[in-house]
Amino acid sequence: MATLLDNQNTDHLAPAPTAETETNPTARSTTSAVDSSLVYATTLMVGTFLGILFTKSEVVRWQRVHEMFLFQDSHLYLIIGSGVAVAMLGMAIIRKCEASDIYGKPIQYKPKPFHKGVALGGMTFGAGWAITGACPGPIYAQLGSGVGLAGFTVAGALAGMYLYAWAKPHLPH
């Protein structure tokens, strides 16, 4: 998505070839294939775990989301609050330890400025969430648990993403 929305971002590109990969092209392709397989396997395992977690915690149930938006049930507020607390703790640890990413670059938090587009985007996101009963993560858990109508939610999310990418140059950022 970063490449779709931000053409200047090159973090997704493979690192520049080294002397070893220039002289031995199979070294690069073998390493890339192993790394890719490991990344896909890890992603599949984490996604499966999150899908089970979302389903068991009832985050994927439309009724739970509906009750949350009507302020009738605090179940999802507690889950979201727990996620925010864990993220805050994680960011504090990253800052305190001056952690770096897997490429050795320091991890830095760069806050984005608030503007009316943030409010409009948040309202659009919230409306979509209230109507469909899912934000982006649980959509896949809904599909995996047999909620066929979640396919429409996926289609709407993709359409919204592409619409934003098309409109971004014309928006007042």
PEQUIMO-V274513 format. One record per helix or strand of 2 or more residues. SS is the DSSP state (H for helix, E for strand). FROM is the first residue (numbers start at 0). LEN is the number of residues. If there is no record, write none. Layout:
# PEQUIMO-V274513
ss->SS from->FROM len->LEN
ss->SS from->FROM len->LEN
This chain:
# PEQUIMO-V274513
ss->H from->1 len->4
ss->H from->18 len->5
ss->H from->24 len->32
ss->H from->61 len->8
ss->H from->74 len->23
ss->H from->115 len->17
ss->H from->135 len->9
ss->H from->149 len->21
